[in-house]
Amino acid sequence: MELCHTDIFLHSAAAKQLVELIQNRRQKWAEPQAEWLSVNDFEDYEQELHQLVMLLECELLQEELSRYDVTAE
């Protein structure tokens, strides 16, 4: 899966972290010692991925909700 037009979304801190996590994981698997990756590595990756996806969701919802803010006298 290739991310396209990431510059549109990268103003989000969570999006930047998510892209970095995915890129680092892919690089790790490309290394010759990748077969030594353990279940703990997967578990850590899964947890970090989940946290970043939730953080990105929160950022996007916050952005959307801010559009509903009304300034009234």
The first five atom37 places (N, CA, C, CB, O) and aatype in JSON, in Angstrom:
{
  "aatype": [12, 6, 10, 4, 8, 16, 3, 9, 13, 10, 8, 15, 0, 0, 0, 11, 5, 10, 19, 6, 10, 9, 5, 2, 1, 1, 5, 11, 17, 0, 6, 14, 5, 0, 6, 17, 10, 15, 19, 2, 3, 13, 6, 3, 18, 6, 5, 6, 10, 8, 5, 10, 19, 12, 10, 10, 6, 4, 6, 10, 10, 5, 6, 6, 10, 15, 1, 18, 3, 19, 16, 0, 6],
  "atom_mask": [
    [1, 1, 1, 1, 1],
    [1, 1, 1, 1, 1],
    [1, 1, 1, 1, 1],
    [1, 1, 1, 1, 1],
    [1, 1, 1, 1, 1],
    [1, 1, 1, 1, 1],
    [1, 1, 1, 1, 1],
    [1, 1, 1, 1, 1],
    [1, 1, 1, 1, 1],
    [1, 1, 1, 1, 1],
    [1, 1, 1, 1, 1],
    [1, 1, 1, 1, 1],
    [1, 1, 1, 1, 1],
    [1, 1, 1, 1, 1],
    [1, 1, 1, 1, 1],
    [1, 1, 1, 1, 1],
    [1, 1, 1, 1, 1],
    [1, 1, 1, 1, 1],
    [1, 1, 1, 1, 1],
    [1, 1, 1, 1, 1],
    [1, 1, 1, 1, 1],
    [1, 1, 1, 1, 1],
    [1, 1, 1, 1, 1],
    [1, 1, 1, 1, 1],
    [1, 1, 1, 1, 1],
    [1, 1, 1, 1, 1],
    [1, 1, 1, 1, 1],
    [1, 1, 1, 1, 1],
    [1, 1, 1, 1, 1],
    [1, 1, 1, 1, 1],
    [1, 1, 1, 1, 1],
    [1, 1, 1, 1, 1],
    [1, 1, 1, 1, 1],
    [1, 1, 1, 1, 1],
    [1, 1, 1, 1, 1],
    [1, 1, 1, 1, 1],
    [1, 1, 1, 1, 1],
    [1, 1, 1, 1, 1],
    [1, 1, 1, 1, 1],
    [1, 1, 1, 1, 1],
    [1, 1, 1, 1, 1],
    [1, 1, 1, 1, 1],
    [1, 1, 1, 1, 1],
    [1, 1, 1, 1, 1],
    [1, 1, 1, 1, 1],
    [1, 1, 1, 1, 1],
    [1, 1, 1, 1, 1],
    [1, 1, 1, 1, 1],
    [1, 1, 1, 1, 1],
    [1, 1, 1, 1, 1],
    [1, 1, 1, 1, 1],
    [1, 1, 1, 1, 1],
    [1, 1, 1, 1, 1],
    [1, 1, 1, 1, 1],
    [1, 1, 1, 1, 1],
    [1, 1, 1, 1, 1],
    [1, 1, 1, 1, 1],
    [1, 1, 1, 1, 1],
    [1, 1, 1, 1, 1],
    [1, 1, 1, 1, 1],
    [1, 1, 1, 1, 1],
    [1, 1, 1, 1, 1],
    [1, 1, 1, 1, 1],
    [1, 1, 1, 1, 1],
    [1, 1, 1, 1, 1],
    [1, 1, 1, 1, 1],
    [1, 1, 1, 1, 1],
    [1, 1, 1, 1, 1],
    [1, 1, 1, 1, 1],
    [1, 1, 1, 1, 1],
    [1, 1, 1, 1, 1],
    [1, 1, 1, 1, 1],
    [1, 1, 1, 1, 1]
  ],
  "atom_positions": [
    [[0.85, -1.17, 0.0], [0.0, 0.0, 0.0], [0.89, 1.23, 0.0], [-0.97, 0.0, 1.22], [1.8, 1.34, 0.82]],
    [[0.64, 2.13, -0.9], [1.44, 3.34, -0.99], [0.57, 4.52, -0.64], [2.05, 3.5, -2.39], [-0.55, 4.66, -1.13]],
    [[1.11, 5.38, 0.23], [0.38, 6.59, 0.6], [0.61, 7.65, -0.47], [0.81, 7.11, 1.99], [1.75, 7.91, -0.85]],
    [[-0.45, 8.25, -0.94], [-0.35, 9.29, -1.95], [-0.77, 10.61, -1.36], [-1.21, 8.95, -3.18], [-1.64, 10.67, -0.49]],
    [[-0.16, 11.66, -1.81], [-0.5, 13.01, -1.38], [-0.45, 13.15, 0.13], [-1.88, 13.38, -1.89], [-1.33, 13.78, 0.73]],
    [[0.56, 12.57, 0.75], [0.66, 12.63, 2.2], [0.89, 14.05, 2.7], [1.79, 11.73, 2.68], [0.58, 14.35, 3.85]],
    [[1.42, 14.92, 1.84], [1.66, 16.29, 2.3], [0.37, 16.99, 2.69], [2.37, 17.08, 1.2], [0.41, 17.94, 3.48]],
    [[-0.75, 16.57, 2.17], [-2.04, 17.16, 2.52], [-2.38, 16.88, 3.98], [-3.15, 16.62, 1.61], [-2.94, 17.73, 4.67]],
    [[-2.04, 15.7, 4.45], [-2.42, 15.26, 5.78], [-1.31, 15.44, 6.81], [-2.82, 13.83, 5.74], [-1.57, 15.33, 8.01]],
    [[-0.1, 15.71, 6.38], [1.02, 15.71, 7.3], [1.08, 16.93, 8.21], [2.27, 15.61, 6.54], [2.0, 17.04, 9.02]],
    [[0.14, 17.83, 8.11], [0.12, 18.92, 9.09], [-0.36, 18.41, 10.44], [-0.78, 20.07, 8.6], [-0.27, 19.11, 11.44]],
    [[-0.86, 17.2, 10.45], [-1.29, 16.54, 11.67], [-0.11, 15.81, 12.29], [-2.47, 15.57, 11.4], [0.56, 15.04, 11.61]],
    [[0.14, 16.05, 13.58], [1.24, 15.38, 14.27], [1.02, 13.87, 14.28], [1.37, 15.91, 15.71], [1.97, 13.11, 14.08]],
    [[-0.21, 13.44, 14.51], [-0.51, 12.01, 14.54], [-0.28, 11.36, 13.18], [-1.96, 11.78, 15.0], [0.21, 10.24, 13.1]],
    [[-0.63, 12.05, 12.11], [-0.43, 11.52, 10.76], [1.06, 11.35, 10.48], [-1.07, 12.44, 9.7], [1.48, 10.35, 9.89]],
    [[1.87, 12.31, 10.9], [3.31, 12.22, 10.71], [3.87, 11.01, 11.46], [4.01, 13.51, 11.17], [4.67, 10.26, 10.93]],
    [[3.44, 10.84, 12.7], [3.91, 9.72, 13.51], [3.48, 8.39, 12.9], [3.4, 9.84, 14.94], [4.24, 7.42, 12.9]],
    [[2.26, 8.34, 12.39], [1.75, 7.12, 11.79], [2.55, 6.75, 10.54], [0.26, 7.29, 11.43], [2.9, 5.58, 10.36]],
    [[2.83, 7.71, 9.71], [3.63, 7.46, 8.5], [5.02, 6.98, 8.89], [3.72, 8.73, 7.62], [5.54, 6.04, 8.28]],
    [[5.63, 7.61, 9.89], [6.96, 7.2, 10.34], [6.95, 5.76, 10.87], [7.46, 8.16, 11.44], [7.85, 4.98, 10.57]],
    [[5.93, 5.42, 11.66], [5.82, 4.06, 12.19], [5.74, 3.04, 11.07], [4.59, 3.93, 13.1], [6.44, 2.03, 11.1]],
    [[4.91, 3.3, 10.09], [4.73, 2.37, 8.97], [6.02, 2.25, 8.16], [3.58, 2.84, 8.05], [6.43, 1.14, 7.8]],
    [[6.67, 3.38, 7.89], [7.91, 3.34, 7.13], [9.01, 2.6, 7.88], [8.37, 4.76, 6.8], [9.74, 1.8, 7.29]],
    [[9.12, 2.85, 9.18], [10.13, 2.17, 9.99], [9.88, 0.67, 10.03], [10.15, 2.73, 11.4], [10.82, -0.12, 9.97]],
    [[8.62, 0.28, 10.14], [8.28, -1.14, 10.19], [8.64, -1.82, 8.87], [6.79, -1.33, 10.5], [9.19, -2.92, 8.87]],
    [[8.33, -1.17, 7.76], [8.66, -1.74, 6.45], [10.17, -1.87, 6.27], [8.08, -0.87, 5.32], [10.65, -2.86, 5.72]],
    [[10.91, -0.87, 6.74], [12.37, -0.93, 6.65], [12.92, -2.08, 7.5], [13.0, 0.4, 7.09], [13.84, -2.78, 7.09]],
    [[12.33, -2.25, 8.67], [12.77, -3.32, 9.56], [12.57, -4.69, 8.9], [12.0, -3.25, 10.89], [13.43, -5.56, 9.02]],
    [[11.45, -4.88, 8.21], [11.18, -6.16, 7.54], [12.08, -6.36, 6.33], [9.72, -6.23, 7.11], [12.32, -7.5, 5.93]],
    [[12.57, -5.28, 5.76], [13.43, -5.39, 4.58], [14.86, -5.8, 4.95], [13.45, -4.07, 3.83], [15.63, -6.22, 4.09]],
    [[15.21, -5.67, 6.23], [16.55, -6.02, 6.68], [16.74, -7.54, 6.68], [16.82, -5.45, 8.09], [15.78, -8.28, 6.89]],
    [[17.97, -8.0, 6.44], [18.23, -9.45, 6.39], [17.85, -10.18, 7.67], [19.69, -9.68, 6.09], [17.46, -11.35, 7.61]],
    [[17.97, -9.55, 8.82], [17.65, -10.22, 10.08], [16.16, -10.14, 10.42], [18.47, -9.62, 11.21], [15.78, -10.39, 11.57]],
    [[15.33, -9.78, 9.46], [13.89, -9.63, 9.71], [13.25, -10.92, 10.19], [13.2, -9.17, 8.45], [12.24, -10.88, 10.9]],
    [[13.81, -12.06, 9.82], [13.21, -13.32, 10.28], [13.33, -13.49, 11.79], [13.88, -14.49, 9.57], [12.69, -14.37, 12.36]],
    [[14.13, -12.66, 12.43], [14.3, -12.74, 13.88], [13.26, -11.91, 14.63], [15.68, -12.27, 14.27], [13.27, -11.88, 15.86]],
    [[12.37, -11.24, 13.91], [11.33, -10.48, 14.57], [10.48, -11.41, 15.42], [10.45, -9.72, 13.54], [10.13, -12.51, 14.98]],
    [[10.15, -10.98, 16.6], [9.44, -11.86, 17.53], [7.98, -11.46, 17.67], [10.12, -11.84, 18.9], [7.53, -10.44, 17.14]],
    [[7.26, -12.27, 18.4], [5.87, -11.98, 18.7], [5.78, -10.67, 19.48], [5.22, -13.14, 19.5], [4.85, -9.89, 19.29]],
    [[6.74, -10.44, 20.36], [6.74, -9.18, 21.13], [6.85, -7.98, 20.21], [7.89, -9.17, 22.14], [6.23, -6.95, 20.45]],
    [[7.66, -8.1, 19.15], [7.77, -7.02, 18.17], [6.41, -6.73, 17.54], [8.8, -7.37, 17.09], [6.01, -5.57, 17.37]],
    [[5.7, -7.8, 17.19], [4.38, -7.62, 16.6], [3.43, -6.96, 17.58], [3.82, -8.96, 16.13], [2.7, -6.04, 17.23]],
    [[3.45, -7.44, 18.81], [2.56, -6.89, 19.83], [2.84, -5.41, 20.07], [2.71, -7.66, 21.15], [1.9, -4.61, 20.18]],
    [[4.11, -5.04, 20.15], [4.47, -3.63, 20.32], [4.0, -2.79, 19.14], [5.99, -3.49, 20.5], [3.45, -1.7, 19.31]],
    [[4.23, -3.32, 17.93], [3.79, -2.62, 16.72], [2.27, -2.45, 16.71], [4.25, -3.38, 15.46], [1.76, -1.37, 16.4]],
    [[1.57, -3.51, 17.04], [0.11, -3.47, 17.04], [-0.41, -2.41, 18.02], [-0.46, -4.84, 17.41], [-1.31, -1.65, 17.69]],
    [[0.16, -2.36, 19.21], [-0.27, -1.4, 20.21], [0.04, 0.03, 19.79], [0.39, -1.69, 21.55], [-0.8, 0.92, 19.94]],
    [[1.23, 0.25, 19.26], [1.59, 1.59, 18.83], [0.74, 2.04, 17.64], [3.08, 1.65, 18.46], [0.3, 3.18, 17.58]],
    [[0.5, 1.13, 16.72], [-0.36, 1.43, 15.58], [-1.75, 1.82, 16.04], [-0.43, 0.23, 14.63], [-2.32, 2.81, 15.57]],
    [[-2.3, 1.05, 16.96], [-3.64, 1.33, 17.48], [-3.68, 2.7, 18.16], [-4.06, 0.23, 18.48], [-4.63, 3.46, 17.95]],
    [[-2.69, 3.01, 18.97], [-2.65, 4.3, 19.65], [-2.58, 5.46, 18.67], [-1.46, 4.36, 20.61], [-3.26, 6.47, 18.84]],
    [[-1.76, 5.32, 17.63], [-1.63, 6.39, 16.66], [-2.88, 6.56, 15.81], [-0.43, 6.13, 15.77], [-3.25, 7.69, 15.47]],
    [[-3.53, 5.47, 15.47], [-4.77, 5.57, 14.7], [-5.84, 6.26, 15.54], [-5.26, 4.16, 14.25], [-6.59, 7.1, 15.04]],
    [[-5.91, 5.92, 16.82], [-6.87, 6.59, 17.71], [-6.55, 8.07, 17.85], [-6.89, 5.91, 19.09], [-7.45, 8.91, 17.86]],
    [[-5.26, 8.4, 17.97], [-4.85, 9.79, 18.09], [-5.2, 10.57, 16.82], [-3.35, 9.89, 18.36], [-5.68, 11.7, 16.89]],
    [[-4.96, 9.95, 15.67], [-5.32, 10.59, 14.4], [-6.83, 10.81, 14.33], [-4.84, 9.74, 13.2], [-7.29, 11.87, 13.9]],
    [[-7.6, 9.82, 14.74], [-9.06, 9.96, 14.75], [-9.48, 11.13, 15.64], [-9.73, 8.66, 15.24], [-10.34, 11.93, 15.26]],
    [[-8.87, 11.24, 16.81], [-9.2, 12.34, 17.72], [-8.87, 13.7, 17.09], [-8.45, 12.18, 19.04], [-9.64, 14.65, 17.19]],
    [[-7.7, 13.77, 16.45], [-7.32, 15.03, 15.81], [-8.3, 15.41, 14.7], [-5.9, 14.93, 15.24], [-8.69, 16.57, 14.59]],
    [[-8.68, 14.44, 13.89], [-9.61, 14.72, 12.79], [-10.99, 15.1, 13.3], [-9.71, 13.51, 11.86], [-11.64, 15.99, 12.75]],
    [[-11.45, 14.43, 14.36], [-12.75, 14.78, 14.94], [-12.71, 16.16, 15.59], [-13.17, 13.74, 15.96], [-13.67, 16.92, 15.5]],
    [[-11.59, 16.47, 16.24], [-11.45, 17.8, 16.84], [-11.51, 18.89, 15.77], [-10.12, 17.89, 17.63], [-12.15, 19.92, 15.95]],
    [[-10.83, 18.63, 14.65], [-10.85, 19.58, 13.54], [-12.28, 19.77, 13.02], [-9.92, 19.09, 12.41], [-12.72, 20.89, 12.78]],
    [[-12.98, 18.66, 12.85], [-14.35, 18.72, 12.33], [-15.28, 19.42, 13.32], [-14.87, 17.31, 12.02], [-16.09, 20.26, 12.93]],
    [[-15.16, 19.07, 14.59], [-16.02, 19.69, 15.6], [-15.77, 21.19, 15.72], [-15.81, 19.03, 16.96], [-16.7, 21.95, 16.01]],
    [[-14.54, 21.62, 15.51], [-14.24, 23.05, 15.6], [-14.99, 23.85, 14.55], [-12.73, 23.27, 15.45], [-15.21, 25.05, 14.72]],
    [[-15.38, 23.21, 13.48], [-16.15, 23.9, 12.43], [-17.57, 24.2, 12.88], [-16.18, 23.05, 11.16], [-18.25, 25.05, 12.32]],
    [[-18.02, 23.48, 13.9], [-19.37, 23.71, 14.44], [-19.39, 24.81, 15.51], [-19.94, 22.4, 15.03], [-20.46, 25.26, 15.92]],
    [[-18.22, 25.24, 15.93], [-18.16, 26.3, 16.94], [-18.74, 27.57, 16.37], [-16.71, 26.53, 17.4], [-18.45, 27.96, 15.23]],
    [[-19.56, 28.21, 17.16], [-20.21, 29.44, 16.73], [-19.8, 30.55, 17.7], [-21.77, 29.27, 16.68], [-19.85, 30.39, 18.92]],
    [[-19.4, 31.64, 17.14], [-19.1, 32.78, 17.99], [-20.32, 33.7, 17.98], [-17.8, 33.53, 17.52], [-20.74, 34.18, 16.92]],
    [[-20.86, 33.93, 19.13], [-22.05, 34.78, 19.25], [-21.83, 35.77, 20.38], [-23.34, 33.92, 19.51], [-21.13, 35.48, 21.35]],
    [[-22.44, 36.92, 20.24], [-22.33, 37.92, 21.29], [-23.25, 37.58, 22.44], [-22.65, 39.31, 20.76], [-23.31, 38.31, 23.43]]
  ]
}
